Amino acid sequence: MQYDETMVYIVRDTLFTVLKISAPILLAGMIIGLLISLFQSVTSIQDQTLTFVPKIGVMVLVAAALLPWITLRLYEFTVEMLTLF
């Protein structure tokens, strides 16, 4: 099977850009989830909303704080993709 080098590059670059943008947000959610789970096991509180609400809040705050960086990465990606065509 023959693959076009340009298409392979586009798919690889797209996946790498998505990982680069989403990694800080997901990492913040994982760290908060770990800390809250540790707190729940120490205090024996088993409330589901105790993990959900802070994780969502922290992930939204991280996304808002990184919005200029995310916008710049998406702009660079868009320019690169448009120059390929």
PyMOL CGO cylinders between C-alpha atoms (Angstrom):
from pymol import cmd
from pymol.cgo import CYLINDER

trace = [
    CYLINDER, 0.00, 0.00, 0.00, 1.35, 3.41, -0.98, 0.3, 1, 1, 1, 1, 1, 1,
    CYLINDER, 1.35, 3.41, -0.98, 1.06, 6.35, 1.45, 0.3, 1, 1, 1, 1, 1, 1,
    CYLINDER, 1.06, 6.35, 1.45, 1.46, 9.97, 0.55, 0.3, 1, 1, 1, 1, 1, 1,
    CYLINDER, 1.46, 9.97, 0.55, 4.22, 11.55, 2.64, 0.3, 1, 1, 1, 1, 1, 1,
    CYLINDER, 4.22, 11.55, 2.64, 2.30, 14.81, 2.98, 0.3, 1, 1, 1, 1, 1, 1,
    CYLINDER, 2.30, 14.81, 2.98, -0.79, 13.16, 4.40, 0.3, 1, 1, 1, 1, 1, 1,
    CYLINDER, -0.79, 13.16, 4.40, 1.24, 11.17, 6.91, 0.3, 1, 1, 1, 1, 1, 1,
    CYLINDER, 1.24, 11.17, 6.91, 2.97, 14.40, 7.99, 0.3, 1, 1, 1, 1, 1, 1,
    CYLINDER, 2.97, 14.40, 7.99, -0.38, 16.22, 8.33, 0.3, 1, 1, 1, 1, 1, 1,
    CYLINDER, -0.38, 16.22, 8.33, -1.90, 13.49, 10.48, 0.3, 1, 1, 1, 1, 1, 1,
    CYLINDER, -1.90, 13.49, 10.48, 1.23, 13.19, 12.64, 0.3, 1, 1, 1, 1, 1, 1,
    CYLINDER, 1.23, 13.19, 12.64, 1.45, 16.96, 13.13, 0.3, 1, 1, 1, 1, 1, 1,
    CYLINDER, 1.45, 16.96, 13.13, -2.27, 17.21, 13.92, 0.3, 1, 1, 1, 1, 1, 1,
    CYLINDER, -2.27, 17.21, 13.92, -2.08, 14.50, 16.58, 0.3, 1, 1, 1, 1, 1, 1,
    CYLINDER, -2.08, 14.50, 16.58, 1.05, 16.04, 18.09, 0.3, 1, 1, 1, 1, 1, 1,
    CYLINDER, 1.05, 16.04, 18.09, -0.61, 19.47, 18.26, 0.3, 1, 1, 1, 1, 1, 1,
    CYLINDER, -0.61, 19.47, 18.26, -3.71, 18.03, 19.94, 0.3, 1, 1, 1, 1, 1, 1,
    CYLINDER, -3.71, 18.03, 19.94, -1.56, 16.23, 22.51, 0.3, 1, 1, 1, 1, 1, 1,
    CYLINDER, -1.56, 16.23, 22.51, 0.51, 19.34, 23.15, 0.3, 1, 1, 1, 1, 1, 1,
    CYLINDER, 0.51, 19.34, 23.15, -2.58, 21.48, 23.73, 0.3, 1, 1, 1, 1, 1, 1,
    CYLINDER, -2.58, 21.48, 23.73, -4.55, 19.02, 25.85, 0.3, 1, 1, 1, 1, 1, 1,
    CYLINDER, -4.55, 19.02, 25.85, -1.70, 17.66, 28.01, 0.3, 1, 1, 1, 1, 1, 1,
    CYLINDER, -1.70, 17.66, 28.01, -1.49, 20.54, 30.55, 0.3, 1, 1, 1, 1, 1, 1,
    CYLINDER, -1.49, 20.54, 30.55, -5.26, 20.58, 31.08, 0.3, 1, 1, 1, 1, 1, 1,
    CYLINDER, -5.26, 20.58, 31.08, -5.49, 16.82, 31.51, 0.3, 1, 1, 1, 1, 1, 1,
    CYLINDER, -5.49, 16.82, 31.51, -2.43, 16.76, 33.77, 0.3, 1, 1, 1, 1, 1, 1,
    CYLINDER, -2.43, 16.76, 33.77, -4.01, 19.37, 36.05, 0.3, 1, 1, 1, 1, 1, 1,
    CYLINDER, -4.01, 19.37, 36.05, -7.19, 17.26, 36.24, 0.3, 1, 1, 1, 1, 1, 1,
    CYLINDER, -7.19, 17.26, 36.24, -5.19, 14.14, 37.07, 0.3, 1, 1, 1, 1, 1, 1,
    CYLINDER, -5.19, 14.14, 37.07, -3.22, 15.84, 39.84, 0.3, 1, 1, 1, 1, 1, 1,
    CYLINDER, -3.22, 15.84, 39.84, -6.34, 17.34, 41.43, 0.3, 1, 1, 1, 1, 1, 1,
    CYLINDER, -6.34, 17.34, 41.43, -8.12, 13.99, 41.14, 0.3, 1, 1, 1, 1, 1, 1,
    CYLINDER, -8.12, 13.99, 41.14, -5.22, 12.25, 42.86, 0.3, 1, 1, 1, 1, 1, 1,
    CYLINDER, -5.22, 12.25, 42.86, -5.13, 14.78, 45.69, 0.3, 1, 1, 1, 1, 1, 1,
    CYLINDER, -5.13, 14.78, 45.69, -8.89, 14.60, 46.22, 0.3, 1, 1, 1, 1, 1, 1,
    CYLINDER, -8.89, 14.60, 46.22, -8.83, 10.79, 46.16, 0.3, 1, 1, 1, 1, 1, 1,
    CYLINDER, -8.83, 10.79, 46.16, -6.08, 10.85, 48.78, 0.3, 1, 1, 1, 1, 1, 1,
    CYLINDER, -6.08, 10.85, 48.78, -8.16, 13.25, 50.88, 0.3, 1, 1, 1, 1, 1, 1,
    CYLINDER, -8.16, 13.25, 50.88, -11.23, 11.02, 50.50, 0.3, 1, 1, 1, 1, 1, 1,
    CYLINDER, -11.23, 11.02, 50.50, -9.37, 7.91, 51.60, 0.3, 1, 1, 1, 1, 1, 1,
    CYLINDER, -9.37, 7.91, 51.60, -7.94, 9.68, 54.64, 0.3, 1, 1, 1, 1, 1, 1,
    CYLINDER, -7.94, 9.68, 54.64, -11.29, 11.14, 55.74, 0.3, 1, 1, 1, 1, 1, 1,
    CYLINDER, -11.29, 11.14, 55.74, -13.53, 8.28, 54.50, 0.3, 1, 1, 1, 1, 1, 1,
    CYLINDER, -13.53, 8.28, 54.50, -15.77, 10.72, 52.62, 0.3, 1, 1, 1, 1, 1, 1,
    CYLINDER, -15.77, 10.72, 52.62, -17.21, 8.97, 49.56, 0.3, 1, 1, 1, 1, 1, 1,
    CYLINDER, -17.21, 8.97, 49.56, -19.10, 11.74, 47.81, 0.3, 1, 1, 1, 1, 1, 1,
    CYLINDER, -19.10, 11.74, 47.81, -18.91, 11.65, 43.99, 0.3, 1, 1, 1, 1, 1, 1,
    CYLINDER, -18.91, 11.65, 43.99, -19.35, 15.39, 43.54, 0.3, 1, 1, 1, 1, 1, 1,
    CYLINDER, -19.35, 15.39, 43.54, -16.33, 16.01, 45.75, 0.3, 1, 1, 1, 1, 1, 1,
    CYLINDER, -16.33, 16.01, 45.75, -14.09, 14.72, 42.95, 0.3, 1, 1, 1, 1, 1, 1,
    CYLINDER, -14.09, 14.72, 42.95, -16.05, 15.96, 39.94, 0.3, 1, 1, 1, 1, 1, 1,
    CYLINDER, -16.05, 15.96, 39.94, -16.61, 19.64, 40.73, 0.3, 1, 1, 1, 1, 1, 1,
    CYLINDER, -16.61, 19.64, 40.73, -13.02, 20.61, 41.75, 0.3, 1, 1, 1, 1, 1, 1,
    CYLINDER, -13.02, 20.61, 41.75, -11.54, 18.74, 38.78, 0.3, 1, 1, 1, 1, 1, 1,
    CYLINDER, -11.54, 18.74, 38.78, -13.77, 20.56, 36.32, 0.3, 1, 1, 1, 1, 1, 1,
    CYLINDER, -13.77, 20.56, 36.32, -13.08, 23.88, 38.02, 0.3, 1, 1, 1, 1, 1, 1,
    CYLINDER, -13.08, 23.88, 38.02, -9.31, 23.46, 37.95, 0.3, 1, 1, 1, 1, 1, 1,
    CYLINDER, -9.31, 23.46, 37.95, -9.36, 22.26, 34.35, 0.3, 1, 1, 1, 1, 1, 1,
    CYLINDER, -9.36, 22.26, 34.35, -11.40, 25.31, 33.30, 0.3, 1, 1, 1, 1, 1, 1,
    CYLINDER, -11.40, 25.31, 33.30, -9.01, 27.63, 35.16, 0.3, 1, 1, 1, 1, 1, 1,
    CYLINDER, -9.01, 27.63, 35.16, -5.96, 26.02, 33.55, 0.3, 1, 1, 1, 1, 1, 1,
    CYLINDER, -5.96, 26.02, 33.55, -7.58, 26.24, 30.12, 0.3, 1, 1, 1, 1, 1, 1,
    CYLINDER, -7.58, 26.24, 30.12, -8.38, 29.92, 30.71, 0.3, 1, 1, 1, 1, 1, 1,
    CYLINDER, -8.38, 29.92, 30.71, -4.85, 30.64, 31.92, 0.3, 1, 1, 1, 1, 1, 1,
    CYLINDER, -4.85, 30.64, 31.92, -3.33, 28.88, 28.91, 0.3, 1, 1, 1, 1, 1, 1,
    CYLINDER, -3.33, 28.88, 28.91, -5.71, 30.39, 26.36, 0.3, 1, 1, 1, 1, 1, 1,
    CYLINDER, -5.71, 30.39, 26.36, -3.10, 32.75, 24.80, 0.3, 1, 1, 1, 1, 1, 1,
    CYLINDER, -3.10, 32.75, 24.80, -0.62, 29.87, 24.46, 0.3, 1, 1, 1, 1, 1, 1,
    CYLINDER, -0.62, 29.87, 24.46, -3.29, 27.56, 23.01, 0.3, 1, 1, 1, 1, 1, 1,
    CYLINDER, -3.29, 27.56, 23.01, -4.37, 30.24, 20.54, 0.3, 1, 1, 1, 1, 1, 1,
    CYLINDER, -4.37, 30.24, 20.54, -0.79, 30.77, 19.41, 0.3, 1, 1, 1, 1, 1, 1,
    CYLINDER, -0.79, 30.77, 19.41, -0.25, 27.02, 18.89, 0.3, 1, 1, 1, 1, 1, 1,
    CYLINDER, -0.25, 27.02, 18.89, -3.47, 26.75, 16.88, 0.3, 1, 1, 1, 1, 1, 1,
    CYLINDER, -3.47, 26.75, 16.88, -2.52, 29.79, 14.80, 0.3, 1, 1, 1, 1, 1, 1,
    CYLINDER, -2.52, 29.79, 14.80, 0.91, 28.30, 14.03, 0.3, 1, 1, 1, 1, 1, 1,
    CYLINDER, 0.91, 28.30, 14.03, -0.70, 24.98, 13.14, 0.3, 1, 1, 1, 1, 1, 1,
    CYLINDER, -0.70, 24.98, 13.14, -3.22, 26.67, 10.85, 0.3, 1, 1, 1, 1, 1, 1,
    CYLINDER, -3.22, 26.67, 10.85, -0.54, 28.67, 9.05, 0.3, 1, 1, 1, 1, 1, 1,
    CYLINDER, -0.54, 28.67, 9.05, 1.56, 25.54, 8.58, 0.3, 1, 1, 1, 1, 1, 1,
    CYLINDER, 1.56, 25.54, 8.58, -1.36, 23.53, 7.21, 0.3, 1, 1, 1, 1, 1, 1,
    CYLINDER, -1.36, 23.53, 7.21, -2.42, 26.28, 4.83, 0.3, 1, 1, 1, 1, 1, 1,
    CYLINDER, -2.42, 26.28, 4.83, 1.12, 26.63, 3.47, 0.3, 1, 1, 1, 1, 1, 1,
    CYLINDER, 1.12, 26.63, 3.47, 1.23, 22.92, 2.67, 0.3, 1, 1, 1, 1, 1, 1,
    CYLINDER, 1.23, 22.92, 2.67, -1.67, 23.30, 0.26, 0.3, 1, 1, 1, 1, 1, 1,
]
cmd.load_cgo(trace, "trace")
